Amino acid sequence: MKGIGTDIIEIKRIKQLNHRERFIHKLLSEEEFRLYQSFQHEKRQNEFLAGRWAAKEALYKALGSYCDGKSHKDFSVMNDERGKPYLLSPTIESVHISISHCENYAVAFVIWA
């Protein structure tokens, strides 16, 4: 195994952001932004943003120095047809991502095998 990472965030922190639009454009890739826009309800949008934040923070921890000079927006985490998250870009072999959320928290776990 090359690295592991995990992160957790309170969803209410996303809901209470003062500079929400700036945060969104710093966090989401173009592909993720299109997916975010497809959600009709603010609750689902907040869960999505919190999950992507946690996933990208976990990626930074798992990938370590590979992330030097890269921003959150440089990573694109998408979901396959069954909902399983995966790293669309950059292309890195053997990166496994899990994202989960409940009423109050979003958590992500990344393994780079």
C-alpha positions as CSV (number, residue, x, y, z in Angstrom):
1,M,0.0,0.0,0.0
2,K,1.3,3.4,-1.0
3,G,-1.0,5.5,1.3
4,I,-4.3,5.9,3.1
5,G,-6.3,9.0,4.1
6,T,-9.5,9.8,5.8
7,D,-11.4,13.0,6.5
8,I,-14.7,14.0,8.2
9,I,-16.6,17.3,8.0
10,E,-19.8,18.7,9.6
11,I,-22.3,19.3,6.8
12,K,-23.5,22.4,8.6
13,R,-20.1,24.0,8.0
14,I,-20.9,23.9,4.3
15,K,-24.4,25.2,4.8
16,Q,-23.1,28.2,6.8
17,L,-20.3,29.3,4.3
18,N,-20.1,33.0,3.8
19,H,-18.4,32.8,0.4
20,R,-20.2,29.7,-0.9
21,E,-19.7,30.4,-4.7
22,R,-16.0,31.1,-4.3
23,F,-15.7,27.9,-2.2
24,I,-17.6,25.9,-4.9
25,H,-15.4,27.1,-7.7
26,K,-12.2,26.4,-5.7
27,L,-13.4,22.9,-4.8
28,L,-15.2,21.4,-7.8
29,S,-13.8,20.3,-11.1
30,E,-16.0,21.1,-14.2
31,E,-17.4,17.6,-14.2
32,E,-18.2,17.8,-10.5
33,F,-19.8,21.2,-10.9
34,R,-22.2,20.0,-13.6
35,L,-23.2,17.1,-11.2
36,Y,-23.6,19.6,-8.3
37,Q,-25.9,21.8,-10.5
38,S,-28.1,18.8,-11.2
39,F,-29.2,18.5,-7.6
40,Q,-32.5,20.3,-7.0
41,H,-32.5,20.5,-3.2
42,E,-30.0,22.5,-1.1
43,K,-29.7,19.6,1.4
44,R,-28.4,17.3,-1.3
45,Q,-26.1,20.0,-2.7
46,N,-24.6,20.5,0.8
47,E,-24.1,16.7,1.3
48,F,-22.4,16.6,-2.1
49,L,-20.1,19.5,-1.3
50,A,-19.2,18.1,2.1
51,G,-18.5,14.7,0.6
52,R,-16.3,16.1,-2.1
53,W,-14.4,18.2,0.4
54,A,-13.8,15.1,2.6
55,A,-12.8,13.0,-0.4
56,K,-10.3,15.5,-1.6
57,E,-8.8,16.1,1.8
58,A,-8.5,12.3,2.2
59,L,-6.8,12.1,-1.3
60,Y,-4.3,14.7,-0.2
61,K,-3.5,12.6,2.9
62,A,-3.2,9.3,0.9
63,L,-1.3,10.7,-2.1
64,G,1.1,12.8,0.0
65,S,3.7,14.6,-2.1
66,Y,2.0,13.6,-5.3
67,C,-0.4,16.5,-4.5
68,D,2.3,19.1,-4.3
69,G,1.2,22.1,-6.3
70,K,-2.3,20.7,-7.1
71,S,-5.5,22.3,-5.9
72,H,-8.7,20.6,-4.9
73,K,-10.1,21.6,-8.3
74,D,-7.4,19.6,-10.1
75,F,-9.0,16.3,-8.7
76,S,-12.3,15.1,-10.1
77,V,-14.2,12.5,-8.1
78,M,-17.2,11.1,-9.9
79,N,-19.6,8.2,-9.3
80,D,-20.1,5.2,-11.6
81,E,-23.5,4.0,-12.6
82,R,-23.9,2.2,-9.3
83,G,-22.9,5.2,-7.2
84,K,-19.3,4.0,-6.4
85,P,-17.0,7.0,-6.2
86,Y,-13.8,7.0,-8.3
87,L,-11.0,9.3,-9.3
88,L,-11.7,10.5,-12.8
89,S,-8.7,12.8,-13.0
90,P,-5.8,12.8,-12.7
91,T,-5.4,9.2,-13.7
92,I,-3.7,7.4,-10.9
93,E,-3.7,3.6,-10.7
94,S,-5.1,1.8,-7.7
95,V,-6.9,4.7,-5.9
96,H,-10.0,3.5,-4.1
97,I,-12.5,6.1,-2.6
98,S,-15.4,5.7,-0.2
99,I,-17.7,8.6,0.7
100,S,-20.5,8.5,3.2
101,H,-22.8,11.0,4.9
102,C,-25.5,11.1,7.5
103,E,-27.6,14.0,8.8
104,N,-24.6,15.8,10.3
105,Y,-21.4,14.5,8.8
106,A,-19.7,13.5,5.6
107,V,-16.7,11.2,5.8
108,A,-14.3,9.9,3.1
109,F,-11.7,7.2,3.1
110,V,-9.0,6.7,0.4
111,I,-6.6,3.9,-0.2
112,W,-3.8,4.2,-2.7
113,A,-2.7,0.6,-3.2
